[in-house]
């Protein structure tokens, strides 16, 4: 099994940005955590991060051509308005799981809307790094 994890804008600032919300663990810690899960479950996992919407679309389209079995995406703020990412997920026909470190339904009003959710097979919110763990387990079982 081959999975692609895509992290969007500002995820690279984990451990720096709003520690009272996101904690003190860094983006490097998150990547290490995800890669360790790949080893644990014997799953190939590629982790990418970008602050650019078009790059996320490119990564999803490249995942199609590279025959990935699943995508885990934390699109950051792009969650709330990127129909381009929605279209890329729908067009790729790759099972995609939306994840967020925090529960966006309990945050500011604008964060409660996910325009990509309908394109995804499920979502995991508010579990910190474990949101990714749940997504990996879900895709393995699928």
C-alpha positions as CSV (number, residue, x, y, z in Angstrom):
1,X,0.0,0.0,0.0
2,X,1.2,3.5,-0.9
3,X,-0.2,6.6,0.8
4,X,0.4,10.3,0.2
5,X,0.1,12.8,3.1
6,X,-0.4,16.4,2.0
7,X,-0.1,19.2,4.5
8,X,-1.1,22.7,3.5
9,X,-0.3,26.2,4.5
10,X,1.3,27.0,7.8
11,X,1.6,23.3,8.9
12,X,5.4,23.9,8.6
13,X,5.0,26.3,11.5
14,X,3.9,23.8,14.0
15,X,5.7,24.4,17.3
16,X,6.0,28.0,16.4
17,X,2.5,29.1,15.6
18,X,-0.2,29.5,18.3
19,X,1.2,26.9,20.7
20,X,-1.9,27.3,22.9
21,X,-3.9,25.8,20.0
22,X,-1.5,23.5,18.2
23,X,1.0,22.6,21.0
24,X,4.8,22.7,21.0
25,X,5.5,19.7,18.8
26,X,7.1,20.7,15.5
27,X,6.4,19.9,11.9
28,X,9.5,17.7,12.0
29,X,7.9,15.8,14.9
30,X,4.7,15.3,12.9
31,X,6.6,13.9,9.8
32,X,8.6,11.6,12.1
33,X,5.3,10.4,13.7
34,X,3.7,9.7,10.3
35,X,6.8,7.9,8.9
36,X,7.0,5.8,12.1
37,X,3.4,4.8,11.5
38,X,4.3,3.8,8.0
39,X,7.0,1.5,9.3
40,X,4.6,0.1,12.0
41,X,1.9,-0.8,9.4
42,X,4.4,-1.7,6.6
43,X,2.9,1.1,4.4
44,X,4.8,3.3,2.1
45,X,4.1,6.9,3.0
46,X,5.2,10.0,1.2
47,X,4.8,13.3,3.2
48,X,4.6,16.6,1.5
49,X,4.0,20.2,2.7
50,X,3.3,23.3,0.7
51,X,1.9,26.7,1.3
52,X,0.5,26.9,-2.2
53,X,-2.9,25.8,-3.4
54,X,-1.7,25.0,-6.9
55,X,1.0,22.7,-5.6
56,X,-1.6,20.8,-3.6
57,X,-3.6,20.3,-6.8
58,X,-0.4,19.2,-8.6
59,X,0.4,16.7,-5.8
60,X,-3.1,15.2,-6.0
61,X,-2.9,14.8,-9.7
62,X,0.6,13.3,-9.5
63,X,-0.7,10.8,-7.0
64,X,-3.2,9.7,-9.6
65,X,-0.4,9.1,-12.1
66,X,1.8,7.4,-9.5
67,X,-1.1,5.0,-8.5
68,X,-1.3,5.9,-4.9
69,X,-3.8,3.9,-2.9
70,X,-4.9,6.8,-0.7
71,X,-4.4,10.4,0.3
72,X,-4.5,12.0,3.7
73,X,-4.9,15.8,3.5
74,X,-4.7,18.6,6.0
75,X,-5.3,21.6,3.7
76,X,-5.0,24.1,6.5
77,X,-6.9,27.3,5.8
78,X,-7.5,26.1,2.2
79,X,-10.0,23.7,3.7
80,X,-12.5,26.6,3.9
81,X,-12.5,27.9,0.4
82,X,-10.5,25.8,-2.1
83,X,-12.8,24.4,-4.7
84,X,-9.7,23.7,-6.8
85,X,-8.6,21.1,-4.2
86,X,-12.1,19.7,-4.0
87,X,-12.1,19.2,-7.8
88,X,-8.7,17.6,-7.7
89,X,-9.7,15.1,-5.1
90,X,-12.9,14.3,-7.0
91,X,-11.1,14.0,-10.3
92,X,-8.3,11.8,-8.9
93,X,-10.8,9.1,-7.7
94,X,-8.3,8.2,-5.0
95,X,-9.8,7.6,-1.5
96,X,-8.9,10.8,0.4
97,X,-9.2,11.4,4.1
98,X,-9.4,15.0,5.5
99,X,-7.6,15.5,8.8
100,X,-7.1,18.4,11.2
101,X,-5.1,18.6,14.4
102,X,-7.9,20.7,16.0
103,X,-11.6,20.2,15.8
104,X,-12.5,22.9,13.3
105,X,-16.2,22.6,14.2
106,X,-15.3,24.1,17.6
107,X,-13.2,27.0,16.3
108,X,-14.0,30.3,14.7
109,X,-17.1,30.4,12.6
110,X,-15.2,30.6,9.2
111,X,-13.2,27.5,10.1
112,X,-16.4,25.4,10.6
113,X,-16.9,25.1,6.8
114,X,-15.0,22.5,4.9
115,X,-15.5,22.7,1.1
116,X,-13.4,19.6,0.5
117,X,-15.2,17.4,3.0
118,X,-17.8,16.2,0.4
119,X,-15.0,15.0,-1.8
120,X,-13.4,12.9,0.9
121,X,-14.3,9.4,2.1
122,X,-14.2,10.5,5.8
123,X,-12.5,12.9,8.2
124,X,-10.7,12.9,11.5
125,X,-10.6,16.1,13.6
126,X,-9.3,17.3,16.9
127,X,-7.1,14.4,17.7
128,X,-3.8,16.2,17.2
129,X,-1.2,13.9,15.5
130,X,-3.5,11.0,16.1
131,X,-5.9,12.4,13.4
132,X,-3.3,11.1,11.0
133,X,-3.0,7.8,12.7
134,X,-6.8,7.3,12.5
135,X,-6.7,8.2,8.8
136,X,-3.9,5.7,8.1
137,X,-5.8,2.9,9.9
138,X,-9.0,3.8,8.0
139,X,-7.3,3.6,4.6
140,X,-5.6,0.3,5.5
141,X,-8.9,-1.3,6.5
142,X,-10.6,0.1,3.3
